[in-house]
Amino acid sequence: MERLNAKLYLQNCYIVKENERLRKKAEILNQENQQLLIELNQKLSKTKDPNESKQGSSNLSSSSSASGQS
């Protein structure tokens, strides 16, 4: 029984370590995605005229709000 517990403990330690590694990787990817989104929004705002930019941002915020509710 002790042998089984030791084996399960080691597996658990490995899983916890892997989980921490994946969490850090996900955090980095999220930061990269946020930066890319900022850059994309900046490029889009430069290409649109001011009237379209206001309409586009209100449409974007309403669609993101709707998707967040589902």
Number of C-alpha atoms within 10 A of each C-alpha: 6 7 8 9 10 11 12 12 12 12 12 12 12 12 12 12 12 12 12 12 11 12 12 12 12 12 11 12 12 12 12 12 12 12 12 12 12 12 12 12 12 11 11 13 16 11 10 12 10 11 8 12 15 13 10 15 13 12 12 12 11 12 11 11 11 10 9 8 6 5
